Amino acid sequence: MEKEIEAWEKKYNLKITCSLEDVPLGTAGPIRLAKDIILKDNTDNLLFVFNSDVICKFPLADMVKHHQAHGKEGTIMVTQVQDPSKYGVVVADAQDKIERFVEKPKEFISNKINAGLYLFNTSIIDRIENRPTSIEREIFPKMASEDQIYQMVLPGYWMDIGQPHDYLSGQTLHLSALREASPGELASGDNIKGNVLIAEGATVDPTAVVGPNVVLGPGCSVGAGSKVQNSTLLAGAAVKNSSFVDGSIVGWKSTVGSWCRVTSLTVIAEDVNVKDETYLNGTKILPHKGINGSHPEEGKIIM
């Protein structure tokens, strides 16, 4: 992680500072732990906090305007869902002031859920004790009772991508958003079907078919006669000749050999060698493995 952070610092000419928890402190405790880092040179007294496993458009400038307009201590970005009974919902008034939070309501009271993007005044740090603390269960309800927290409805798509299935769903939503907003970023050609994003240095054989809903990371390759759809190939991954990859994730520097079939949410970790004529069906493979043969059992984990 530190190595990746250094690369991003150089790419964007910025300074990234990490705060390390010696023990897990929940979703609020780390904010208190990083107090000195947050307050150093913070001239506007604002603090963004994000869940790291969500994907959306991140309309941060609009969020700042909304936050400053209501003038209270916190703003939660919320997103609308079709079935709110699966989630904890946010209940707010017509002015977006949050009144309460309700966990998995049996009757409809709101279709807005916490999207995991927050903007606070730095004064929120004083609300958090130096101990493991939940921002959702301990801090937010208290702020709501004091009329100090508002919602903002997130425009566009949103997805929690913490699980492989949701990751691929979020990827599809992101590619669709790119098609609307920046179609020039997407790949095109006779062998490209639907929304496909191909990073710099990735190559696709003219006889291969890629798409729909595919992302090829830097340095990836897809060989002659292969087809990749509804999948992600992370940096340096390769699919050799005459193979089929569908609804799966191929990890960094991993190789899918020739005449392979990889389907049904197979997840291949880093540096895995899937040998020629291998069948993977919903298989999970840990890093640095070589694998061959037929594995038709969904959910199988190869360690």
CORKABEL-V524482 format. One record per residue. OMEGA is omega in radians with two decimals (* if undefined). BURIAL is 1 if it has 24 or more other ideal C-beta (glycine too) atoms within 12 Angstrom, else 0. Layout:
# CORKABEL-V524482
((OMEGA,BURIAL) (OMEGA,BURIAL))
This chain:
# CORKABEL-V524482
((3.12,0) (3.11,0) (3.13,0) (3.13,0) (3.11,0) (3.13,0) (3.13,0) (3.08,0) (-3.13,0) (-3.08,0) (-3.03,0) (3.10,0) (3.12,0) (3.14,0) (3.09,0) (3.14,0) (-3.13,0) (3.00,0) (-3.02,0) (3.05,0) (3.01,0) (3.04,0) (-3.14,0) (-3.06,0) (3.11,0) (-3.08,0) (3.10,1) (-3.10,1) (3.14,1) (3.09,1) (3.09,1) (-3.14,1) (-3.08,1) (-3.06,1) (-3.07,1) (3.12,0) (-3.09,0) (-3.04,1) (-3.12,0) (3.08,0) (3.12,0) (-3.01,0) (-3.12,0) (3.10,0) (3.09,0) (-3.08,1) (2.97,1) (3.01,1) (-3.11,1) (2.82,1) (-3.01,1) (-3.04,0) (3.06,0) (3.08,1) (3.12,1) (-3.13,1) (3.13,1) (3.14,1) (-2.94,1) (3.13,0) (3.10,0) (3.12,0) (3.09,1) (3.12,0) (3.14,0) (-3.12,1) (-3.13,1) (3.13,0) (3.14,0) (2.96,1) (-3.14,0) (-2.92,1) (-3.05,1) (3.03,1) (3.06,1) (3.00,1) (3.12,1) (3.10,1) (-3.08,1) (3.13,0) (-3.10,1) (-3.10,0) (-3.08,0) (-3.11,1) (3.14,0) (-2.96,0) (2.84,1) (-3.05,1) (3.12,1) (-3.14,1) (-3.09,1) (3.11,1) (-3.06,0) (3.11,0) (3.11,0) (3.05,1) (-3.10,1) (-3.12,1) (-3.12,1) (3.08,1) (-3.09,1) (-3.10,1) (3.06,0) (-3.10,0) (3.11,0) (3.06,0) (-3.07,0) (3.01,0) (3.11,0) (3.03,1) (3.13,0) (3.09,1) (3.10,1) (-3.12,1) (3.08,1) (3.04,1) (-3.07,1) (2.98,1) (-3.07,1) (2.75,1) (-3.11,1) (3.08,1) (3.12,0) (-3.12,1) (-3.12,1) (3.09,0) (-2.97,1) (3.08,1) (-3.14,0) (-3.11,0) (3.05,0) (-3.02,0) (3.07,1) (3.12,0) (-3.11,1) (-3.04,1) (-3.05,0) (-3.03,0) (-3.07,1) (3.13,1) (3.11,1) (3.11,1) (3.11,1) (-3.14,1) (3.13,0) (-3.13,0) (-3.06,0) (-3.11,1) (-3.09,1) (3.06,1) (2.92,1) (-3.11,1) (-3.09,1) (3.05,1) (3.06,0) (-3.00,0) (3.06,1) (3.06,1) (2.93,1) (-3.01,1) (-3.10,1) (3.12,0) (-3.06,0) (3.14,1) (-3.13,0) (3.07,0) (3.14,1) (3.07,1) (3.11,1) (3.09,1) (3.11,1) (3.11,1) (-3.14,1) (3.13,1) (3.09,1) (3.10,1) (3.08,1) (3.13,1) (3.14,1) (-2.98,0) (-3.06,0) (-3.06,0) (3.14,0) (3.12,0) (-3.10,0) (-3.13,1) (3.08,1) (3.14,0) (-3.10,0) (-3.10,0) (3.10,1) (-3.09,1) (3.10,0) (-3.05,0) (-3.11,1) (3.09,1) (-3.10,1) (-3.09,1) (3.12,1) (3.09,0) (3.08,0) (-3.10,1) (3.11,1) (3.11,1) (-3.12,1) (3.14,0) (3.09,0) (3.07,1) (-3.11,1) (3.10,1) (0.07,1) (2.99,1) (-3.12,1) (2.96,1) (3.04,1) (-3.11,1) (-3.13,1) (3.06,0) (3.12,0) (3.08,1) (3.06,1) (-2.99,1) (-3.06,1) (3.04,0) (-3.13,0) (3.08,1) (3.11,1) (-3.14,1) (3.06,1) (-3.00,1) (3.05,1) (2.93,1) (-3.14,1) (-2.95,1) (3.07,1) (3.14,1) (-3.11,1) (2.96,1) (-3.08,1) (-2.99,1) (2.93,1) (3.09,1) (-3.12,1) (3.10,1) (-3.09,1) (3.03,1) (-3.03,1) (3.13,1) (3.13,1) (-2.97,1) (-3.08,1) (3.03,1) (3.07,1) (-3.09,1) (2.96,1) (-3.04,1) (3.14,1) (3.09,0) (3.09,0) (3.04,1) (-3.06,1) (-2.97,1) (2.92,1) (3.09,1) (2.92,1) (3.11,1) (-3.11,1) (-3.08,1) (-3.07,1) (2.98,0) (3.08,1) (3.11,1) (3.06,1) (-2.99,1) (-3.07,1) (3.03,0) (3.10,0) (3.09,1) (3.11,1) (-3.08,1) (-3.12,1) (-3.07,1) (3.05,1) (-3.07,1) (3.14,1) (-3.02,0) (2.94,0) (-3.14,0) (2.91,1) (-3.04,0) (3.06,1) (3.08,0) (-3.09,0) (-3.11,0) (-3.03,1) (-3.04,0) (3.12,0) (3.09,0) (-3.14,0) (3.12,0) (-3.14,0) (-3.07,1) (*,0))
